[in-house]
């Protein structure tokens, strides 16, 4: 039995262990309207992709701890010094200087509002969210950008106050470790594994 691919970084180098691809036997593709004549074969493949977060790793790590990290431009020479960016931006788009990482969890809990929303009844391949998906754009006081996420429970309304919830029990270390609920939602109403 082969081991699924695993990766660690030691001394600045990726150390790869296990299988990163799995080949399987295919199935015949037959022409149903021509006496089931052979037309081809499927080629199933399973692939493990190594995706590096780079400077954004701190953002995803902290979601698993119930924190929402953002960045702020602290360059004294920048025209937009003090601008806070959510989603997380490593570099300031105006001066290209490296931003400072900040914890904006409290800002989100106190000031997050739905800027706009969209309800999606159908989704494409690889969707992991239950449908209908209530996509929301969230604005925060003092933050110059808008975050795209989803409302886990309730019905979205423009201007609705929302608070973040986090998947701390079994984190995926992806953006799916964070969702939003209407302000005033009780802990026992949250989806499994999520907490404030």
C-alpha positions in Angstrom: 0.0 0.0 0.0 1.4 3.4 -1.0 1.4 6.5 1.2 -0.3 9.6 0.0 2.2 12.4 -0.8 3.5 14.4 2.2 5.7 17.5 2.2 7.9 19.2 4.8 10.3 22.0 4.5 13.8 21.6 6.1 16.6 24.1 5.7 14.6 25.9 3.1 14.1 22.9 0.9 11.0 20.8 0.2 11.3 17.2 1.4 8.8 15.1 -0.5 7.7 11.6 0.7 5.1 9.2 -0.6 3.2 8.9 -3.9 2.0 12.0 -5.6 0.2 10.3 -8.5 -1.8 7.1 -8.7 -2.6 5.3 -12.0 -5.7 3.2 -12.3 -7.1 1.0 -15.0 -9.5 2.6 -17.3 -13.0 1.6 -18.4 -14.0 1.1 -22.0 -16.0 3.9 -23.8 -18.6 2.2 -26.0 -21.0 3.5 -28.7 -24.4 2.6 -27.3 -26.2 3.1 -30.7 -23.6 1.0 -32.7 -23.7 -2.5 -31.0 -21.5 -1.2 -28.1 -18.5 -0.9 -30.4 -15.4 0.3 -28.6 -14.7 4.0 -29.1 -12.0 4.6 -26.5 -11.0 4.2 -22.9 -11.0 6.4 -19.8 -7.7 7.3 -18.2 -8.4 7.9 -14.5 -5.6 9.7 -12.6 -5.3 10.9 -9.1 -2.8 13.7 -8.5 -1.5 15.4 -5.4 -0.6 19.1 -6.1 1.9 20.9 -3.9 0.5 24.4 -3.3 2.8 26.9 -1.5 1.2 29.7 0.5 4.4 31.7 0.7 3.8 35.0 2.6 0.0 34.2 3.0 0.6 31.1 5.2 0.2 33.3 8.3 -3.4 34.1 7.1 -4.4 30.5 6.7 -2.7 29.3 9.9 -4.5 31.9 12.0 -7.9 31.0 10.6 -7.5 27.7 12.3 -6.9 29.6 15.6 -10.0 31.8 15.2 -8.1 34.9 14.0 -8.6 37.0 10.9 -5.3 38.5 9.8 -5.0 41.4 7.4 -2.2 43.6 6.2 -1.5 47.4 6.5 0.9 49.7 4.6 3.2 51.4 7.2 5.5 53.0 4.6 5.9 56.6 5.7 6.5 57.7 2.1 3.4 56.0 0.7 0.4 58.2 -0.2 -2.0 55.5 1.2 0.0 54.9 4.4 -2.2 53.2 7.0 -4.4 51.4 4.5 -5.6 48.1 5.8 -6.2 45.3 3.2 -8.6 42.4 3.6 -8.2 40.1 1.7 -4.6 39.7 2.8 -2.1 41.5 0.5 1.6 41.0 1.0 2.6 44.2 -0.8 1.0 47.6 -0.9 -0.5 48.1 -4.4 0.5 51.8 -4.3 4.1 51.8 -3.1 4.9 48.1 -3.5 6.4 48.0 -0.1 5.9 45.0 2.1 2.8 45.4 4.3 2.7 44.8 8.1 0.6 41.8 9.2 -2.1 42.8 11.7 -4.9 40.9 13.6 -8.2 42.4 12.6 -10.5 39.9 14.3 -11.9 42.5 16.7 -12.6 44.9 13.8 -14.4 42.1 11.9 -16.5 41.1 15.0 -17.5 44.8 15.7 -17.9 46.3 12.2 -18.4 43.7 9.5 -21.5 44.3 7.2 -22.7 42.7 4.1 -21.9 45.1 1.2 -23.7 42.9 -1.4 -24.6 39.3 -1.9 -25.4 36.6 -4.4 -27.3 33.3 -3.9 -25.9 30.4 -6.0 -28.4 27.5 -6.5 -25.9 25.4 -8.7 -22.2 25.2 -8.6 -19.4 23.8 -10.7 -17.1 20.8 -10.1 -15.2 20.5 -6.8 -17.6 22.6 -4.8 -17.5 21.7 -1.1 -20.2 24.0 0.2 -23.9 23.1 0.7 -26.3 24.7 -1.8 -27.7 27.2 -2.1 -24.4 29.0 -1.4 -25.0 32.5 0.0 -21.9 34.4 -1.3 -21.3 37.7 0.5 -19.0 40.7 0.0 -18.1 42.1 3.4 -17.0 45.6 4.3 -15.3 46.7 7.5 -14.8 50.1 9.1 -11.3 51.4 8.4 -10.5 48.7 5.8 -10.1 49.9 2.2 -11.0 46.6 0.5 -13.9 44.2 0.5 -13.7 40.5 1.4 -15.5 37.8 -0.5 -16.9 34.9 1.6 -20.1 33.1 2.4 -22.9 33.3 4.9 -23.1 29.9 6.7 -26.6 30.3 8.2 -29.5 32.8 7.7 -30.6 34.9 4.8 -28.3 37.7 3.6 -29.4 41.3 3.4 -27.4 44.3 2.3 -26.1 46.2 5.3 -26.6 43.2 7.7 -24.1 43.0 10.5 -22.2 39.7 10.4 -19.5 38.1 12.5 -16.8 35.6 11.5 -16.8 32.0 12.5 -13.9 29.6 12.3 -13.3 25.9 11.7 -11.0 25.2 14.6 -12.0 21.6 15.3 -10.8 20.1 12.0 -9.2 22.9 9.9 -8.5 22.5 6.2 -6.0 25.4 6.2 -8.0 26.9 3.3 -10.4 29.8 3.0 -13.2 27.3 3.9 -12.0 27.5 7.6 -13.8 30.9 7.8 -17.5 31.7 7.2 -19.9 34.4 8.5 -23.2 34.4 10.4 -25.6 37.2 11.3 -24.6 39.1 14.4 -26.4 37.7 17.5 -26.2 34.0 16.2 -25.8 31.6 19.2 -22.9 29.2 19.4 -25.2 26.1 19.3 -26.6 27.3 15.9 -23.2 27.2 14.2 -22.3 24.5 11.6 -20.4 21.5 12.9 -16.8 22.2 13.8 -17.2 26.0 13.7 -17.0 28.4 16.6 -16.6 32.1 17.2 
